[in-house]
Amino acid sequence: LWECFQKFYEKDPATFTAWQYFHQVDVISNLSDELRDVLHEAGAKVVALQHKIVNYAVQRRIFIDCDYRALSEVIWSSFLGLIYIERSKSVLANRSHLETTQAVAKRALALGVLRHAESNPYDKQQVSAREPQTHTAKASN
């Protein structure tokens, strides 16, 4: 799922930003009922697909035995939060550590979610929360 989210973000960052904007409680509560219903319907389809994918992995014993809906939300909110925070830091601090942060997040999620550590590709990576993060300065205008 993470890679699907990443492709979505890379392909259309403006839509991703709009998605984040419309997830804010203050924004949602100020929308008309009609627009809220449209957003809910579109979002429900995406969430249902995410749930189906995670449920498949739980049933096939690829993922740990847990509530697949909750796990789907954990994966999505982890990705959403990292993108949101790293984009904010990029604007405020003129730096980006998105790649390093995502690598650590994927490894942490994989180690906690995948049932068999020996089949876990992220367990073999040399990514550690203790390793120094590399900073990439944004080009200034």
Long-range contacts (C-beta under 8 A, 24 or more apart in sequence): 1-50, 1-53, 1-54, 1-72, 1-75, 1-76, 2-75, 2-79, 2-102, 2-106, 2-109, 5-76, 5-79, 5-80, 6-79, 6-102, 9-83, 16-83, 20-80, 20-83, 20-84, 23-80, 47-72, 50-75, 50-76, 61-115, 62-114, 62-115, 63-113, 63-114, 63-115, 64-112, 64-113, 64-114, 64-115, 71-113, 74-109, 75-109, 75-113, 78-105, 78-109, 79-105, 90-138, 94-137, 94-138, 94-140, 95-135, 95-136, 95-137, 95-138, 96-135, 96-136, 96-138, 97-133, 97-134, 97-135, 97-136, 100-127, 100-131, 100-133, 100-134, 101-133, 103-127, 104-128, 104-129
